[in-house]
Amino acid sequence: MRAEPQTSSEVSSILDADALYQCWQNAEISNALLERKNESLKEENDRLRSWIVQMKRARFGRSSEKISFSEQAILPGFEDIFDETYEDPESSEEPSLEDEKTSKPGRSKSGRRPLPAHLPREQVIHDIKGDKMCSCGHPLHKIGEVISEQLDYVPAQLKVIQNVRLKYGCKGCEEGVKLADLTSHPIPKSIAAPGLLANILVSKFQDHLPLYRQSQIWDRVGIDMGRASMSRWVLQIGDLLTPLKDLLRSEILKDDYVRADETTTQVLSEPGRKATTKSYMWIYMTGNRPNTSIVYEYHPTRKGEKAAEFLEGFQGYLQTDGYSGYKALVQKKGIMSVGCWAHARRKFVEIIKSTGNKTGKAGEAIKIIKKLYDIEREAKEDQHPPDKIKVLRQEKSKPILEDFKKWLEDHKKITAPKSPLGGAIGYALNQWGPLTEYLNDGRLNIDNNTCERAIRPFAVGRKNWLFMGNVQGAQASSVIYSLIETCKANKINTFDYLRYVLENISSTDPKNYYDLLPWNFRANPR
């Protein structure tokens, strides 16, 4: 116990010591607060720097997610699963399994493909110039020939179809007159025949040529075809082909495995909305059915209720990204959510792209995810049926996922939640249930890349035509994109199919419209 002070000087000394002690405590508290604020500002600074780098890369950089790990440190416990490099599973620079499988045996991969046999051939004979005499004095005789081929281009051929309607009259009464009927046309009283309309649709919605550019191309060959006329034709064709899009939707609802995604678009003239307001194009497609159905659906908003309206009556697996708008839908009885590992991986890739650090925690996470894709590649190469794929995943993928979840939880404790790494870890953990659902059914894909690839043509086209004029144009676009992308998914020539449909839909009973769907057309598959 401290002795009682005896003098006033001792009392003063004790008071000074208490005051100093209190000041020291206040300084410690203030220092702790400043350190905490400094850490918060540092996290905010790192996050903003990461966003700036990501925006610059999105605006000016490459979109490939391929990352080389030749100098990457190996995560302890996972040494046996890493290769030297890893290419992103959705990277277009990596040959697909289908490409490797269909390659002809014995043919060099670096060799040139032979020109298609169905193209017409025109022979140009090259003979020896001068005397056909040998140096020994004997005449030369033909012993063979060497053929090499070149591909030439002949401008597109146009023709005018004259519809001649025979007219008959009666010589007896001179009043009875009969005129032959015209065959049905997709757009009555229009100069556009089915072949021309199909070409306009493919050029705009598959080759991404805006109508004003097409108008300029036609002008070069002396054809006056204004953008306004072509716009009107597109709207009319959209209305005409809408029943086929409805049939594609019904095919999707019959499946028990559906994928969905969405992307932004802009509609200039929409009642009650500004021209700069974002709208959305949604996409839905069947899972792994032999006849793939793809449907684009336009909506002015991104509300999850729009997906619920489209999928009314659906039961089964729904594979999407982590967008919260799907939550209300997947909570319905009979709908199970399947996540996308490509999205989870992409968040770690963005960290590496923004920081340039391949040896950090983001790189470790990507290497672990790589093992999951290696197992999927093994299953596809060996052509395992769904039941064996499920067994393979349970034996090999599940232990990796269990270790990875522990890795994520351990690093979440020591990582700022608002940092880029904290966001990537948080996304993976928040989506863990949907991300691991694919283990339970061998038919399910590890990611939603197939759906993303189906919506990518729309995003590419958007960079060319920038916006849509009105809601009717957006809806017509959704119909035509649905049919074109369904054709591509089923390896059907889009031009041949659209010309066939436009030639026949007006004369087809609506009860038989199913026969006009892409997989029922096999005239010239590609």
TATA-V247676 format. One record per pair of residues at least 24 apart in sequence whose ideal C-beta (glycine too) atoms are under 10 Angstrom apart, sorted by the first residue. I is the first residue (numbers start at 1). J is the second residue. Records with the same first field share a line. If there is no record, write none. Layout:
I: J, J
//
This chain:
39: 416
40: 416, 418
42: 416, 419
43: 415, 416, 417, 418, 419, 420, 422
44: 416, 418, 419
46: 354, 355, 416, 418, 419, 420, 421
47: 416, 418, 419, 420, 422, 423
49: 354, 355, 420
50: 350, 351, 353, 354, 355, 419, 420, 421, 423
51: 350, 354, 420
52: 354
53: 350, 351, 353, 354, 355, 356, 420
54: 350, 351, 353, 354, 420
55: 354
56: 354
57: 350, 353, 354
58: 350, 353
61: 353
62: 353
63: 91, 92
64: 88, 90, 91, 92, 93, 94, 349
65: 89, 90, 91, 342, 345, 346, 348, 349, 350, 352, 353, 366
66: 91, 92, 93, 94, 349
67: 91, 348, 349, 352, 353, 358, 362, 363, 366, 367, 370
68: 358
69: 352, 358, 359, 363, 366, 367, 370
70: 358
71: 358, 359, 363
72: 358, 359, 360, 363, 364, 366, 367
73: 358, 359, 360, 363, 364, 367
74: 364, 367
75: 361, 363, 364, 365, 367, 368, 403, 407
76: 364
77: 368, 403, 407
78: 364, 367, 368, 370, 371, 400, 403, 404, 407
80: 371
81: 367, 368, 370, 371, 372, 374, 375, 396, 400
82: 367, 368, 370, 371, 374
83: 367, 370, 371, 374
85: 370
86: 345, 363, 366, 367, 369, 370, 371, 373, 374
87: 370, 373
88: 342, 345, 346, 349, 366, 370, 373, 449
89: 341, 342, 345, 369, 370, 372, 373, 374, 376, 377, 446, 447, 449
90: 342, 345, 346, 447, 448, 449, 450, 452, 453, 456
92: 453, 456
96: 380
97: 376, 377, 380, 381, 383
98: 380
100: 381
101: 380, 381, 383
114: 149
115: 149, 150, 151
116: 151
118: 524
119: 149, 151, 152
120: 154
121: 147, 149
122: 152
123: 147
124: 150
155: 220, 221
156: 199, 217, 221
158: 195, 196, 218, 221, 222, 223
159: 193, 195
160: 191, 193
161: 191, 193, 195, 196
163: 193
183: 503, 506, 507
184: 503, 504, 505, 506, 507, 508
185: 502, 503, 506, 507
186: 233, 236, 237, 240, 241, 498, 499, 501, 502, 503, 504, 505, 506
187: 232, 233, 236, 237, 240, 502, 506
188: 236, 506
190: 229, 232, 233, 236
191: 225, 229, 233
192: 225, 229, 230, 232, 233, 236, 237, 502
193: 499, 502, 503
194: 498, 499, 500, 501, 502, 503, 504, 505, 506
195: 495, 496, 498, 499, 502, 503
196: 223, 225, 230, 233, 499, 502
197: 230, 233, 234, 236, 237, 240, 498, 499, 502, 503
198: 237, 494, 495, 496, 497, 498, 499, 500, 501, 502, 503
199: 495, 498, 499
200: 225, 229, 230, 233, 234, 237, 498
201: 230, 233, 234, 237, 238, 241, 480, 481, 483, 484, 494, 495, 498, 499, 502
202: 480, 484, 487, 493, 494, 495, 496, 497, 498, 499
203: 230, 495
204: 230, 234, 461, 464, 465, 477, 480, 484
205: 234, 457, 458, 461, 465, 476, 477, 479, 480, 481, 483, 484, 485, 494, 498
206: 457, 461, 480, 481, 484, 485, 487, 488, 494, 495, 498
207: 457, 461, 464, 494
208: 457, 458, 460, 461, 462, 463, 464, 465
209: 461, 464, 465
210: 461, 464, 465, 466
211: 465
212: 465
213: 464, 465
231: 469, 470, 472, 473, 476
233: 476
234: 472, 473, 476, 477, 479, 480
235: 469, 470, 472, 473, 475, 476, 477
236: 476
237: 476, 479, 480, 483, 498, 501, 502, 505
238: 472, 473, 474, 475, 476, 477, 478, 479, 480
239: 472, 475, 476, 479
240: 476, 479, 501, 502, 505, 506
241: 476, 479, 480, 482, 483, 498, 501, 502, 505, 513, 516
242: 475, 476, 478, 479, 482
243: 479, 505, 508, 510, 513, 514, 516
244: 479, 482, 483, 486, 501, 505, 513, 514, 516, 517, 518
245: 293, 294, 295, 296, 297, 475, 478, 479, 480, 481, 482, 483, 486
246: 295, 479, 482, 513
247: 293, 295, 513, 514, 516, 517
248: 284, 285, 286, 291, 292, 293, 294, 295, 296, 479, 482, 483, 485, 486, 517, 518
249: 284, 293, 295, 297, 310, 311, 482
250: 293, 295, 313, 514
251: 285, 286, 289, 291, 292, 293, 294, 295, 486, 514, 517, 519
252: 284, 285, 286, 287, 289, 292, 293, 294, 295, 310, 311, 314
253: 284, 286, 293, 310, 311, 312, 313, 314, 315, 316
254: 286, 289, 293, 313, 314, 316
255: 284, 285, 286, 287, 288, 289, 292, 293, 314, 316, 317
256: 286, 287, 289, 314, 315, 316, 317, 318, 334, 336, 441, 443
257: 285, 286, 287, 288, 289, 316, 317, 318, 319, 336, 338, 441, 443, 444, 445
258: 284, 285, 286, 287, 293, 310, 311, 314, 315, 316, 317, 318, 319, 320, 335, 338, 451
259: 283, 284, 285, 286, 287, 288, 294, 317, 318, 319, 320, 338, 340, 444, 445, 447, 448, 449, 450, 451, 452, 454
260: 284, 285, 295, 297, 307, 310, 311, 318, 319, 320, 321, 323, 325, 326, 329, 448, 451, 455
261: 285, 319, 320, 321, 323, 340, 448, 450, 451, 452, 453, 454, 455, 456
262: 297, 299, 302, 306, 307, 320, 321, 323, 325, 326, 451, 455
263: 296, 452, 455, 456, 458, 459, 462
264: 302, 459, 462
265: 298, 299, 300, 458, 459, 461, 462, 466, 467, 468, 474, 477, 478
266: 462, 466, 467, 468, 474
267: 298, 300, 467, 468, 469, 470, 471, 472, 473, 474
268: 466, 467, 468, 469, 470, 473
269: 467, 468, 469, 470, 471, 472, 473
270: 300, 468, 469, 470, 471, 474
271: 300, 470, 471
272: 300
273: 300, 301, 471
275: 467
276: 467
277: 301
278: 302
279: 467, 468, 471, 474
280: 306, 325, 474
281: 455, 458, 459, 462, 468, 474, 477, 478, 481
282: 306, 307, 310, 325, 455, 478
283: 451, 452, 454, 455, 456, 458, 478, 481, 482, 485
284: 310, 311, 314, 318, 451, 454, 482
285: 319, 448, 450, 451, 454, 455, 482, 485, 486, 489
286: 486, 489
287: 316, 317, 318, 319, 338, 441, 443, 444, 445, 450, 451
288: 386, 442, 443, 444, 445, 450
289: 443, 519
290: 490, 519
291: 486, 489, 490, 517, 518, 519, 520
292: 450, 454, 485, 486, 487, 488, 489, 490, 491, 518, 519
293: 482, 485, 486, 489, 490, 517, 518, 519
294: 450, 451, 454, 455, 481, 482, 483, 484, 485, 486, 487, 488, 489, 490, 518
295: 454, 478, 479, 481, 482, 483, 485, 486
296: 454, 455, 458, 474, 475, 477, 478, 479, 480, 481, 482, 483, 484, 485, 486
297: 475, 478, 479, 481, 482
298: 468, 471, 473, 474, 475, 476, 477, 478, 479, 481
299: 474, 478
300: 471, 474
301: 325
303: 328
304: 328, 329, 330
305: 329
308: 332, 335
311: 335
316: 441
317: 434, 437, 438, 440, 441, 443, 444, 445
318: 434
319: 434, 437, 438, 444, 445, 446, 447, 448, 450, 451
320: 434, 448, 451
321: 346, 427, 431, 434, 447, 448, 451, 452
322: 347, 427, 428, 430, 431, 434, 435
326: 434
330: 433, 434
336: 433, 434, 437, 440, 441, 444
337: 431, 433, 434, 435, 437
338: 433, 434, 435, 436, 437, 438, 440, 441, 444, 445, 446, 447, 448
339: 427, 428, 430, 431, 432, 433, 434, 435, 436, 437, 438, 446, 447, 448
340: 431, 434, 435, 438, 445, 446, 447, 448, 449, 451, 452
341: 369, 372, 373, 376, 401, 428, 431, 435, 436, 438, 445, 446, 447, 448, 449
342: 369, 373, 445, 446, 447, 448, 449, 452
343: 427, 428, 431, 435, 447, 448, 449, 452
344: 369, 424, 425, 427, 428, 429, 431, 432, 434, 435, 447
345: 369, 370, 372, 373, 424, 428, 447
346: 424, 427, 447
347: 420, 421, 423, 424, 425, 426, 427, 428
348: 420, 421, 424, 425, 427, 428
349: 424
350: 420, 423, 424
351: 419, 420, 421, 423, 424
354: 420
355: 420, 421
360: 421
361: 407, 408, 411, 414, 415, 421, 424, 425
362: 420, 421, 424, 425
364: 404, 407, 411
365: 404, 407, 408, 411, 421, 424, 425, 428
368: 400, 401, 403, 404, 407, 408
369: 400, 401, 404, 428, 446
371: 396, 397, 400, 401, 403, 404
372: 396, 397, 400, 401, 404, 435, 438, 446, 447
373: 397, 446, 447
374: 400
375: 400, 446
376: 438, 445, 446, 447
379: 442, 446
384: 442
385: 442, 443
386: 441, 442, 443, 444
387: 441, 442, 443
388: 442
389: 438, 439, 441, 442, 443, 444
390: 438, 439, 440, 441, 442, 443, 444
391: 442
392: 442
393: 436, 438, 439, 440, 441, 442, 444, 446
394: 439, 440, 442
397: 436, 438, 439, 446
398: 436, 439
401: 432, 435, 436, 439
402: 436
404: 428, 432, 435, 436
405: 429, 432, 435, 436
408: 432
450: 489
453: 485, 488, 489
454: 481, 485, 486, 488, 489
455: 481, 485
456: 485
457: 481, 484, 485, 488
458: 485
482: 518
483: 516, 517, 518
484: 518
485: 518
486: 517, 518, 519
487: 517, 518, 519, 521, 525, 526
488: 518, 526
489: 518, 519
490: 517, 518, 519, 520, 521, 522, 525
491: 518, 519, 525, 526
492: 518, 519, 520, 521, 522, 523, 524, 525, 526
493: 518, 521, 522, 523, 524, 525, 526
494: 518, 526
495: 524, 526
496: 521, 522, 523, 524, 525, 526
497: 521, 522, 523, 524, 525
499: 523
500: 524
//
